[in-house]
Amino acid sequence: MRSFLTMLGIIIGVASVIILVSLVNAYMSYMTESFAGMGTNQITVSLTNLSSRSVSDEDMYGFYEEHTDDFNGLSPMVSVSGIVKHGSDSMSRTSIMGVSEEYLSIKGWELEYGRGIQYADLEARQKVCVIGAWVADELYGSAQKAYGETIKVNGNAFTIVGVVEQQDSDMDDGGSDDFLWMPYTRAVKMARNASIGSYVFSITDLDRASEDTDQIESFLYEVFRDEDLYSVTAMSEMLDELNSMIAMVSAGLGGIAGISLLVAGVGVMNIMLVSVTERTREIGIRKALGARRGVIMQQFVIEAAVTSSLGGIIGIFLGSVATSAVGAAAGLDAVPTFSAVAVSFGVSVGIGLLFGYMPASRAARLNPIDALRSD
């Protein structure tokens, strides 16, 4: 019982490290997947055009054509406020956006039915649109039934030429599938915008995201001469910063949990000191029979190491079970990581050796005669 109570601190410490680090890593993976769905290969540009200094869509496409080695897609983005309606059914929360023919490939999505927006639609400002799976199911029942039908946006009739595949597994609230895309040239007219203030680029190499961002910023600065009039955001850089912050939090939480291992080490040292005191006569007999100091020290160090190792093994088992249970409750795919298990177990064994050394050294220094006279 005394040995188990000694191990209890190590069990709790090891389990805590495994649970906290594994949960943080699971959350990091969740955030990474979420950002990947938003497009880590994308650079978003927002700008404020002035009457004296402005960038048109022709200017932006001119820049894009000069850097086709760095970018493989460009689309203006024009937001339109309004209501999507079919018959007596209407949807007020649907995202209505004007985009180019490359926007679908930039997003990396596939069509379930029909076609995407084409260059001819942009040139003629056609009243055609591509809708999400949520809109198709809610207003028409299916993608196939929605194809070729008419849908109204703020009273303007548009022909549905395509339906994008479902992106979210759960469409109870629409999510990423609740949208309507139209040619951005038509959206500019509907929104009554004299200029376009948002663009999205698709980059060819994620490793060059920082350099590509700098190129866009240099181009815009030559026009605006004021960094407050534009912003360039690379999703991959945002993801790197987020992962860095989460890694720092993970290290901090692991360190906090590791304090319990340090406390457990003090417990190991105390119990080994008590053990030395209780077994003083045994030590005296062994030394009288010729046991060397190193042998006595080895005996107590091994006992401390075995105690902490057993505690570490039990802690790994409990931590692994608890990680899966807590992860499932939180909706995360949390599994114990090898690094967390290895580090926590290694620290537990190291604590046994470190804190077991002092009692072992005390036992090894006992005088045989004094030890034999001990009651």
Contacts in CASP RR format, 6 or more apart in sequence:
PFRMAT RR
TARGET T0000
AUTHOR 0000-0000-0000
METHOD contacts of the structure
MODEL  1
MRSFLTMLGIIIGVASVIILVSLVNAYMSYMTESFAGMGTNQITVSLTNL
SSRSVSDEDMYGFYEEHTDDFNGLSPMVSVSGIVKHGSDSMSRTSIMGVS
EEYLSIKGWELEYGRGIQYADLEARQKVCVIGAWVADELYGSAQKAYGET
IKVNGNAFTIVGVVEQQDSDMDDGGSDDFLWMPYTRAVKMARNASIGSYV
FSITDLDRASEDTDQIESFLYEVFRDEDLYSVTAMSEMLDELNSMIAMVS
AGLGGIAGISLLVAGVGVMNIMLVSVTERTREIGIRKALGARRGVIMQQF
VIEAAVTSSLGGIIGIFLGSVATSAVGAAAGLDAVPTFSAVAVSFGVSVG
IGLLFGYMPASRAARLNPIDALRSD
2 271 0 8 1.000
3 271 0 8 1.000
3 307 0 8 1.000
6 267 0 8 1.000
6 268 0 8 1.000
6 271 0 8 1.000
6 307 0 8 1.000
7 307 0 8 1.000
7 308 0 8 1.000
7 310 0 8 1.000
7 311 0 8 1.000
7 312 0 8 1.000
7 314 0 8 1.000
8 264 0 8 1.000
9 260 0 8 1.000
9 261 0 8 1.000
9 263 0 8 1.000
9 264 0 8 1.000
9 267 0 8 1.000
10 261 0 8 1.000
10 264 0 8 1.000
10 265 0 8 1.000
10 268 0 8 1.000
10 308 0 8 1.000
10 311 0 8 1.000
10 312 0 8 1.000
10 315 0 8 1.000
10 348 0 8 1.000
10 351 0 8 1.000
11 311 0 8 1.000
11 312 0 8 1.000
11 314 0 8 1.000
11 315 0 8 1.000
11 318 0 8 1.000
12 260 0 8 1.000
12 264 0 8 1.000
12 315 0 8 1.000
13 257 0 8 1.000
13 258 0 8 1.000
13 260 0 8 1.000
13 261 0 8 1.000
13 264 0 8 1.000
13 315 0 8 1.000
13 344 0 8 1.000
13 348 0 8 1.000
14 261 0 8 1.000
14 311 0 8 1.000
14 312 0 8 1.000
14 315 0 8 1.000
14 316 0 8 1.000
14 319 0 8 1.000
14 344 0 8 1.000
14 345 0 8 1.000
14 347 0 8 1.000
14 348 0 8 1.000
15 315 0 8 1.000
15 316 0 8 1.000
15 318 0 8 1.000
15 319 0 8 1.000
15 322 0 8 1.000
16 254 0 8 1.000
16 257 0 8 1.000
16 258 0 8 1.000
16 260 0 8 1.000
17 254 0 8 1.000
17 255 0 8 1.000
17 257 0 8 1.000
17 258 0 8 1.000
17 261 0 8 1.000
17 340 0 8 1.000
17 343 0 8 1.000
17 344 0 8 1.000
17 347 0 8 1.000
18 315 0 8 1.000
18 316 0 8 1.000
18 319 0 8 1.000
18 320 0 8 1.000
18 323 0 8 1.000
18 336 0 8 1.000
18 340 0 8 1.000
18 341 0 8 1.000
18 344 0 8 1.000
19 319 0 8 1.000
19 322 0 8 1.000
19 323 0 8 1.000
19 326 0 8 1.000
20 250 0 8 1.000
20 253 0 8 1.000
20 254 0 8 1.000
20 256 0 8 1.000
20 257 0 8 1.000
21 250 0 8 1.000
21 253 0 8 1.000
21 254 0 8 1.000
21 257 0 8 1.000
21 337 0 8 1.000
21 339 0 8 1.000
21 340 0 8 1.000
22 323 0 8 1.000
22 334 0 8 1.000
22 335 0 8 1.000
22 336 0 8 1.000
22 337 0 8 1.000
22 340 0 8 1.000
23 323 0 8 1.000
23 326 0 8 1.000
23 327 0 8 1.000
23 330 0 8 1.000
23 332 0 8 1.000
23 334 0 8 1.000
24 246 0 8 1.000
24 249 0 8 1.000
24 250 0 8 1.000
24 253 0 8 1.000
25 250 0 8 1.000
25 334 0 8 1.000
25 337 0 8 1.000
25 340 0 8 1.000
26 327 0 8 1.000
26 332 0 8 1.000
26 333 0 8 1.000
26 334 0 8 1.000
26 335 0 8 1.000
27 246 0 8 1.000
27 332 0 8 1.000
28 243 0 8 1.000
28 246 0 8 1.000
28 247 0 8 1.000
28 250 0 8 1.000
29 333 0 8 1.000
30 332 0 8 1.000
30 333 0 8 1.000
31 239 0 8 1.000
31 242 0 8 1.000
31 243 0 8 1.000
31 246 0 8 1.000
32 239 0 8 1.000
32 243 0 8 1.000
35 235 0 8 1.000
35 238 0 8 1.000
35 239 0 8 1.000
35 242 0 8 1.000
38 235 0 8 1.000
39 107 0 8 1.000
39 235 0 8 1.000
40 206 0 8 1.000
40 235 0 8 1.000
40 236 0 8 1.000
40 239 0 8 1.000
41 202 0 8 1.000
41 203 0 8 1.000
41 206 0 8 1.000
41 235 0 8 1.000
41 236 0 8 1.000
42 106 0 8 1.000
42 200 0 8 1.000
42 201 0 8 1.000
42 202 0 8 1.000
42 203 0 8 1.000
42 234 0 8 1.000
42 235 0 8 1.000
43 200 0 8 1.000
43 201 0 8 1.000
43 202 0 8 1.000
43 203 0 8 1.000
43 209 0 8 1.000
43 212 0 8 1.000
43 213 0 8 1.000
43 216 0 8 1.000
43 232 0 8 1.000
43 233 0 8 1.000
43 234 0 8 1.000
43 235 0 8 1.000
44 198 0 8 1.000
44 199 0 8 1.000
44 200 0 8 1.000
44 201 0 8 1.000
44 232 0 8 1.000
44 233 0 8 1.000
44 235 0 8 1.000
45 60 0 8 1.000
45 198 0 8 1.000
45 199 0 8 1.000
45 200 0 8 1.000
45 201 0 8 1.000
45 216 0 8 1.000
45 220 0 8 1.000
45 230 0 8 1.000
45 231 0 8 1.000
45 232 0 8 1.000
45 233 0 8 1.000
46 197 0 8 1.000
46 198 0 8 1.000
46 230 0 8 1.000
46 231 0 8 1.000
46 233 0 8 1.000
47 55 0 8 1.000
47 197 0 8 1.000
47 198 0 8 1.000
47 220 0 8 1.000
47 224 0 8 1.000
47 229 0 8 1.000
47 230 0 8 1.000
47 231 0 8 1.000
48 197 0 8 1.000
48 229 0 8 1.000
48 230 0 8 1.000
49 55 0 8 1.000
49 194 0 8 1.000
49 195 0 8 1.000
49 197 0 8 1.000
50 224 0 8 1.000
50 229 0 8 1.000
53 223 0 8 1.000
53 224 0 8 1.000
53 225 0 8 1.000
53 226 0 8 1.000
53 229 0 8 1.000
54 195 0 8 1.000
54 223 0 8 1.000
55 220 0 8 1.000
55 223 0 8 1.000
55 224 0 8 1.000
56 195 0 8 1.000
56 196 0 8 1.000
57 76 0 8 1.000
57 184 0 8 1.000
57 196 0 8 1.000
59 223 0 8 1.000
60 74 0 8 1.000
60 76 0 8 1.000
60 199 0 8 1.000
61 74 0 8 1.000
63 216 0 8 1.000
63 219 0 8 1.000
64 71 0 8 1.000
64 73 0 8 1.000
64 74 0 8 1.000
64 201 0 8 1.000
67 212 0 8 1.000
67 215 0 8 1.000
69 204 0 8 1.000
70 203 0 8 1.000
70 204 0 8 1.000
70 205 0 8 1.000
70 208 0 8 1.000
70 211 0 8 1.000
70 212 0 8 1.000
70 215 0 8 1.000
71 201 0 8 1.000
71 202 0 8 1.000
71 203 0 8 1.000
71 204 0 8 1.000
71 212 0 8 1.000
72 202 0 8 1.000
72 203 0 8 1.000
72 204 0 8 1.000
73 102 0 8 1.000
73 105 0 8 1.000
73 106 0 8 1.000
73 201 0 8 1.000
73 202 0 8 1.000
74 100 0 8 1.000
74 102 0 8 1.000
74 199 0 8 1.000
74 200 0 8 1.000
74 201 0 8 1.000
74 202 0 8 1.000
75 99 0 8 1.000
75 100 0 8 1.000
75 102 0 8 1.000
75 103 0 8 1.000
75 106 0 8 1.000
75 184 0 8 1.000
75 199 0 8 1.000
75 200 0 8 1.000
76 98 0 8 1.000
76 99 0 8 1.000
76 100 0 8 1.000
76 184 0 8 1.000
76 196 0 8 1.000
76 197 0 8 1.000
76 198 0 8 1.000
76 199 0 8 1.000
77 97 0 8 1.000
77 98 0 8 1.000
77 99 0 8 1.000
77 103 0 8 1.000
77 184 0 8 1.000
77 196 0 8 1.000
77 197 0 8 1.000
77 198 0 8 1.000
77 199 0 8 1.000
77 200 0 8 1.000
78 97 0 8 1.000
78 98 0 8 1.000
78 99 0 8 1.000
78 184 0 8 1.000
78 187 0 8 1.000
78 188 0 8 1.000
78 191 0 8 1.000
78 193 0 8 1.000
78 196 0 8 1.000
78 197 0 8 1.000
78 198 0 8 1.000
79 95 0 8 1.000
79 96 0 8 1.000
79 97 0 8 1.000
79 98 0 8 1.000
79 187 0 8 1.000
79 191 0 8 1.000
79 198 0 8 1.000
80 96 0 8 1.000
80 97 0 8 1.000
80 98 0 8 1.000
80 153 0 8 1.000
80 154 0 8 1.000
80 182 0 8 1.000
80 187 0 8 1.000
80 190 0 8 1.000
80 191 0 8 1.000
81 96 0 8 1.000
81 191 0 8 1.000
82 92 0 8 1.000
82 96 0 8 1.000
82 153 0 8 1.000
82 154 0 8 1.000
83 90 0 8 1.000
83 91 0 8 1.000
83 92 0 8 1.000
83 94 0 8 1.000
83 153 0 8 1.000
83 154 0 8 1.000
84 90 0 8 1.000
84 91 0 8 1.000
84 92 0 8 1.000
84 94 0 8 1.000
84 96 0 8 1.000
84 135 0 8 1.000
84 139 0 8 1.000
84 151 0 8 1.000
84 152 0 8 1.000
84 153 0 8 1.000
84 180 0 8 1.000
85 91 0 8 1.000
85 151 0 8 1.000
85 152 0 8 1.000
85 153 0 8 1.000
85 155 0 8 1.000
86 139 0 8 1.000
86 140 0 8 1.000
86 149 0 8 1.000
86 150 0 8 1.000
86 151 0 8 1.000
86 152 0 8 1.000
87 152 0 8 1.000
89 138 0 8 1.000
89 139 0 8 1.000
91 135 0 8 1.000
91 138 0 8 1.000
91 139 0 8 1.000
91 178 0 8 1.000
93 178 0 8 1.000
94 135 0 8 1.000
94 178 0 8 1.000
94 179 0 8 1.000
94 180 0 8 1.000
95 178 0 8 1.000
95 179 0 8 1.000
95 180 0 8 1.000
96 153 0 8 1.000
96 179 0 8 1.000
96 180 0 8 1.000
96 182 0 8 1.000
96 187 0 8 1.000
97 179 0 8 1.000
97 180 0 8 1.000
97 181 0 8 1.000
97 182 0 8 1.000
97 187 0 8 1.000
98 181 0 8 1.000
98 182 0 8 1.000
98 183 0 8 1.000
98 184 0 8 1.000
98 186 0 8 1.000
98 187 0 8 1.000
99 117 0 8 1.000
99 181 0 8 1.000
99 182 0 8 1.000
99 183 0 8 1.000
99 184 0 8 1.000
99 187 0 8 1.000
100 117 0 8 1.000
100 122 0 8 1.000
100 183 0 8 1.000
100 184 0 8 1.000
101 116 0 8 1.000
101 117 0 8 1.000
101 118 0 8 1.000
101 119 0 8 1.000
101 121 0 8 1.000
101 122 0 8 1.000
102 202 0 8 1.000
103 117 0 8 1.000
103 181 0 8 1.000
103 200 0 8 1.000
104 111 0 8 1.000
104 116 0 8 1.000
104 117 0 8 1.000
104 130 0 8 1.000
104 164 0 8 1.000
104 181 0 8 1.000
105 202 0 8 1.000
106 200 0 8 1.000
106 202 0 8 1.000
109 164 0 8 1.000
109 165 0 8 1.000
109 167 0 8 1.000
110 164 0 8 1.000
110 165 0 8 1.000
111 130 0 8 1.000
111 162 0 8 1.000
111 163 0 8 1.000
111 164 0 8 1.000
111 165 0 8 1.000
112 133 0 8 1.000
112 143 0 8 1.000
112 163 0 8 1.000
112 164 0 8 1.000
112 165 0 8 1.000
112 166 0 8 1.000
113 143 0 8 1.000
113 144 0 8 1.000
113 146 0 8 1.000
113 147 0 8 1.000
113 162 0 8 1.000
113 163 0 8 1.000
114 147 0 8 1.000
114 161 0 8 1.000
114 162 0 8 1.000
114 163 0 8 1.000
115 161 0 8 1.000
115 162 0 8 1.000
116 130 0 8 1.000
116 161 0 8 1.000
116 162 0 8 1.000
117 128 0 8 1.000
117 129 0 8 1.000
117 130 0 8 1.000
117 161 0 8 1.000
117 181 0 8 1.000
117 182 0 8 1.000
117 183 0 8 1.000
120 126 0 8 1.000
121 128 0 8 1.000
121 183 0 8 1.000
122 183 0 8 1.000
122 184 0 8 1.000
122 185 0 8 1.000
123 185 0 8 1.000
125 183 0 8 1.000
125 185 0 8 1.000
125 186 0 8 1.000
125 189 0 8 1.000
126 183 0 8 1.000
126 186 0 8 1.000
127 156 0 8 1.000
127 157 0 8 1.000
127 158 0 8 1.000
127 159 0 8 1.000
127 182 0 8 1.000
127 186 0 8 1.000
128 158 0 8 1.000
128 159 0 8 1.000
128 160 0 8 1.000
128 161 0 8 1.000
128 182 0 8 1.000
128 183 0 8 1.000
129 151 0 8 1.000
129 153 0 8 1.000
129 158 0 8 1.000
129 159 0 8 1.000
129 160 0 8 1.000
129 161 0 8 1.000
129 162 0 8 1.000
129 180 0 8 1.000
129 181 0 8 1.000
129 182 0 8 1.000
130 160 0 8 1.000
130 161 0 8 1.000
130 162 0 8 1.000
130 163 0 8 1.000
130 164 0 8 1.000
130 180 0 8 1.000
130 181 0 8 1.000
130 182 0 8 1.000
131 146 0 8 1.000
131 151 0 8 1.000
131 160 0 8 1.000
131 162 0 8 1.000
131 163 0 8 1.000
131 164 0 8 1.000
131 179 0 8 1.000
131 180 0 8 1.000
131 181 0 8 1.000
132 163 0 8 1.000
132 164 0 8 1.000
132 177 0 8 1.000
132 178 0 8 1.000
132 179 0 8 1.000
132 180 0 8 1.000
133 143 0 8 1.000
133 163 0 8 1.000
133 164 0 8 1.000
133 165 0 8 1.000
133 166 0 8 1.000
133 167 0 8 1.000
133 171 0 8 1.000
133 177 0 8 1.000
134 166 0 8 1.000
134 171 0 8 1.000
134 174 0 8 1.000
134 175 0 8 1.000
134 177 0 8 1.000
134 178 0 8 1.000
135 146 0 8 1.000
135 151 0 8 1.000
135 177 0 8 1.000
135 178 0 8 1.000
135 179 0 8 1.000
135 180 0 8 1.000
136 142 0 8 1.000
136 143 0 8 1.000
136 145 0 8 1.000
136 146 0 8 1.000
136 160 0 8 1.000
136 163 0 8 1.000
137 143 0 8 1.000
137 171 0 8 1.000
139 146 0 8 1.000
139 151 0 8 1.000
140 146 0 8 1.000
140 149 0 8 1.000
143 162 0 8 1.000
143 163 0 8 1.000
146 160 0 8 1.000
146 162 0 8 1.000
146 163 0 8 1.000
147 160 0 8 1.000
147 161 0 8 1.000
147 162 0 8 1.000
147 163 0 8 1.000
148 159 0 8 1.000
148 160 0 8 1.000
148 161 0 8 1.000
149 159 0 8 1.000
149 160 0 8 1.000
150 157 0 8 1.000
150 158 0 8 1.000
150 159 0 8 1.000
150 160 0 8 1.000
151 157 0 8 1.000
151 158 0 8 1.000
151 160 0 8 1.000
151 180 0 8 1.000
152 158 0 8 1.000
153 180 0 8 1.000
153 182 0 8 1.000
153 190 0 8 1.000
154 190 0 8 1.000
156 190 0 8 1.000
158 180 0 8 1.000
158 182 0 8 1.000
164 177 0 8 1.000
166 177 0 8 1.000
167 175 0 8 1.000
167 176 0 8 1.000
167 177 0 8 1.000
168 174 0 8 1.000
168 175 0 8 1.000
168 176 0 8 1.000
168 177 0 8 1.000
171 177 0 8 1.000
182 190 0 8 1.000
184 196 0 8 1.000
188 196 0 8 1.000
201 212 0 8 1.000
201 216 0 8 1.000
203 209 0 8 1.000
203 212 0 8 1.000
203 234 0 8 1.000
206 236 0 8 1.000
209 234 0 8 1.000
209 236 0 8 1.000
209 237 0 8 1.000
210 234 0 8 1.000
210 237 0 8 1.000
212 234 0 8 1.000
213 232 0 8 1.000
213 234 0 8 1.000
213 237 0 8 1.000
216 232 0 8 1.000
217 227 0 8 1.000
217 230 0 8 1.000
217 232 0 8 1.000
220 229 0 8 1.000
220 230 0 8 1.000
220 232 0 8 1.000
221 227 0 8 1.000
224 230 0 8 1.000
258 347 0 8 1.000
261 344 0 8 1.000
261 347 0 8 1.000
261 348 0 8 1.000
261 351 0 8 1.000
262 351 0 8 1.000
264 308 0 8 1.000
264 348 0 8 1.000
264 351 0 8 1.000
265 308 0 8 1.000
265 351 0 8 1.000
265 352 0 8 1.000
265 354 0 8 1.000
265 355 0 8 1.000
266 355 0 8 1.000
267 355 0 8 1.000
268 304 0 8 1.000
268 307 0 8 1.000
268 308 0 8 1.000
268 351 0 8 1.000
268 352 0 8 1.000
268 355 0 8 1.000
268 356 0 8 1.000
269 304 0 8 1.000
269 355 0 8 1.000
269 356 0 8 1.000
269 358 0 8 1.000
269 359 0 8 1.000
271 307 0 8 1.000
272 300 0 8 1.000
272 303 0 8 1.000
272 304 0 8 1.000
272 355 0 8 1.000
272 356 0 8 1.000
272 358 0 8 1.000
272 359 0 8 1.000
272 360 0 8 1.000
273 358 0 8 1.000
273 359 0 8 1.000
273 362 0 8 1.000
275 300 0 8 1.000
275 303 0 8 1.000
275 359 0 8 1.000
276 283 0 8 1.000
276 300 0 8 1.000
276 359 0 8 1.000
276 360 0 8 1.000
276 362 0 8 1.000
276 363 0 8 1.000
279 363 0 8 1.000
280 366 0 8 1.000
280 371 0 8 1.000
280 374 0 8 1.000
281 371 0 8 1.000
281 372 0 8 1.000
281 374 0 8 1.000
281 375 0 8 1.000
283 296 0 8 1.000
283 363 0 8 1.000
283 366 0 8 1.000
283 371 0 8 1.000
284 366 0 8 1.000
284 368 0 8 1.000
284 371 0 8 1.000
284 372 0 8 1.000
285 371 0 8 1.000
285 372 0 8 1.000
286 295 0 8 1.000
286 296 0 8 1.000
287 296 0 8 1.000
287 366 0 8 1.000
287 368 0 8 1.000
287 371 0 8 1.000
288 368 0 8 1.000
288 372 0 8 1.000
293 364 0 8 1.000
293 365 0 8 1.000
294 364 0 8 1.000
296 360 0 8 1.000
296 363 0 8 1.000
296 364 0 8 1.000
296 366 0 8 1.000
297 357 0 8 1.000
297 360 0 8 1.000
297 361 0 8 1.000
297 363 0 8 1.000
297 364 0 8 1.000
298 360 0 8 1.000
299 360 0 8 1.000
299 363 0 8 1.000
300 356 0 8 1.000
300 359 0 8 1.000
300 360 0 8 1.000
300 363 0 8 1.000
300 364 0 8 1.000
301 353 0 8 1.000
301 356 0 8 1.000
301 357 0 8 1.000
301 360 0 8 1.000
304 352 0 8 1.000
304 353 0 8 1.000
304 355 0 8 1.000
304 356 0 8 1.000
304 359 0 8 1.000
304 360 0 8 1.000
305 349 0 8 1.000
305 350 0 8 1.000
305 352 0 8 1.000
305 353 0 8 1.000
305 356 0 8 1.000
307 352 0 8 1.000
308 348 0 8 1.000
308 349 0 8 1.000
308 350 0 8 1.000
308 351 0 8 1.000
308 352 0 8 1.000
308 353 0 8 1.000
309 345 0 8 1.000
309 348 0 8 1.000
309 349 0 8 1.000
311 348 0 8 1.000
312 344 0 8 1.000
312 345 0 8 1.000
312 348 0 8 1.000
312 349 0 8 1.000
313 345 0 8 1.000
315 344 0 8 1.000
316 336 0 8 1.000
316 341 0 8 1.000
316 344 0 8 1.000
316 345 0 8 1.000
319 336 0 8 1.000
320 336 0 8 1.000
320 341 0 8 1.000
323 334 0 8 1.000
323 335 0 8 1.000
323 336 0 8 1.000
324 334 0 8 1.000
324 335 0 8 1.000
326 334 0 8 1.000
327 333 0 8 1.000
327 334 0 8 1.000
328 334 0 8 1.000
END
